[in-house]
Amino acid sequence: MQASFTESQKETIHRLFRSRRDVRQGFTGEEIPKETLEKILLAAHHAPSVGFMQPWNFIVLEDLEKRKKIHSLFQAAKKNERQHISAEKQELYDSLKLEGILESSINICVTCDRSRHGETGLGRSQQSNMDLFSTVCAVQNMWLAARAEDIGIGWVSIISAEALAKELNLPEYVEVVAYLCVGPVESFFEEPELEQLGWQERLDIQELIYFETWGQK
Ligand SMILES: Cc1cc2nc3c(=O)[nH]c(=O)nc-3n(C[C@H](O)[C@H](O)[C@H](O)COP(=O)(O)O)c2cc1C
């Protein structure tokens, strides 16, 4: 039987949830101690997964030349995304730092092996994306474990998954789920950067909770 958490442990866990940040700037470039990286990856590996499928892999990238290529994929994608940003927000968009591919210590690509343990396993006959969702759970565990270790993680999604898959030699049954910039950072912001810069406010939780049916408060 597992022990319950004490009040102070609960407080710490909730502090962790609130203090996790997506980090794009302030990476120091220092090496991540091996044991720390192992802890972060092990936290990911303890995520829930549909049918206990554990569909994830973690590709750790240190090589700067490779990362430069990936950075150019980001630049191309950002240029493309800019066209879809409303005119009044384009200036703010241009000023945003949306990745830390080269300044972070390492990058980690988290992938989902869609064929692990067979075509459709337990829990995926009706909702086939559950393996992808499981992999996202692993990413969240990494993010939280990293914050506890003062390691910043920034998720870069402004990048073509197809181009990334090609660059990383992924087999066709493996999908990119997350491309992460990982490393020690100078500090963590109190609030999301996008909130601080006026891009988007945190919504009121009370407005998001319905009872019994959609829209019923
Ligand atoms: C699936 C996903 C993709 C994201 N992609 C990017 C990205 O490409 N660039 C970026 O700057 N932030 C990205 N973010 C980070 C969000 O902007 C960030 O989580 C949000 O603003 C809230 O801030 P916080 O994570 O610090 O609480 C992504 C986050 C998620 C969950």
PDBQT file of the ligand as one rigid body, heavy atoms in Angstrom, charges set to zero:
ROOT
HETATM    1  C1  LIG A 301       1.793  21.442 -27.041  1.00  0.00    +0.000 C 
HETATM    2  C2  LIG A 301       2.532  22.712 -26.727  1.00  0.00    +0.000 A 
HETATM    3  C3  LIG A 301       3.250  23.346 -27.725  1.00  0.00    +0.000 A 
HETATM    4  C4  LIG A 301       3.949  24.531 -27.465  1.00  0.00    +0.000 A 
HETATM    5  N1  LIG A 301       4.698  25.125 -28.444  1.00  0.00    +0.000 NA
HETATM    6  C5  LIG A 301       5.395  26.249 -28.169  1.00  0.00    +0.000 A 
HETATM    7  C6  LIG A 301       6.241  26.853 -29.154  1.00  0.00    +0.000 A 
HETATM    8  O1  LIG A 301       6.403  26.384 -30.282  1.00  0.00    +0.000 OA
HETATM    9  N2  LIG A 301       6.901  27.976 -28.813  1.00  0.00    +0.000 N 
HETATM   10  C7  LIG A 301       6.767  28.555 -27.576  1.00  0.00    +0.000 A 
HETATM   11  O2  LIG A 301       7.377  29.595 -27.325  1.00  0.00    +0.000 OA
HETATM   12  N3  LIG A 301       6.002  27.981 -26.625  1.00  0.00    +0.000 NA
HETATM   13  C8  LIG A 301       5.318  26.845 -26.888  1.00  0.00    +0.000 A 
HETATM   14  N4  LIG A 301       4.561  26.264 -25.918  1.00  0.00    +0.000 N 
HETATM   15  C9  LIG A 301       4.542  26.867 -24.562  1.00  0.00    +0.000 C 
HETATM   16  C10 LIG A 301       3.292  27.662 -24.267  1.00  0.00    +0.000 C 
HETATM   17  O3  LIG A 301       3.372  28.911 -24.899  1.00  0.00    +0.000 OA
HETATM   18  C11 LIG A 301       3.187  27.812 -22.740  1.00  0.00    +0.000 C 
HETATM   19  O4  LIG A 301       3.009  26.555 -22.178  1.00  0.00    +0.000 OA
HETATM   20  C12 LIG A 301       2.035  28.721 -22.333  1.00  0.00    +0.000 C 
HETATM   21  O5  LIG A 301       2.255  30.016 -22.780  1.00  0.00    +0.000 OA
HETATM   22  C13 LIG A 301       1.861  28.739 -20.801  1.00  0.00    +0.000 C 
HETATM   23  O6  LIG A 301       3.074  29.086 -20.189  1.00  0.00    +0.000 OA
HETATM   24  P1  LIG A 301       3.786  28.142 -19.121  1.00  0.00    +0.000 P 
HETATM   25  O7  LIG A 301       4.025  26.826 -19.766  1.00  0.00    +0.000 OA
HETATM   26  O8  LIG A 301       5.052  28.852 -18.740  1.00  0.00    +0.000 OA
HETATM   27  O9  LIG A 301       2.849  28.009 -17.943  1.00  0.00    +0.000 OA
HETATM   28  C14 LIG A 301       3.882  25.089 -26.161  1.00  0.00    +0.000 A 
HETATM   29  C15 LIG A 301       3.159  24.430 -25.161  1.00  0.00    +0.000 A 
HETATM   30  C16 LIG A 301       2.493  23.261 -25.430  1.00  0.00    +0.000 A 
HETATM   31  C17 LIG A 301       1.742  22.564 -24.328  1.00  0.00    +0.000 C 
ENDROOT
TORSDOF 0
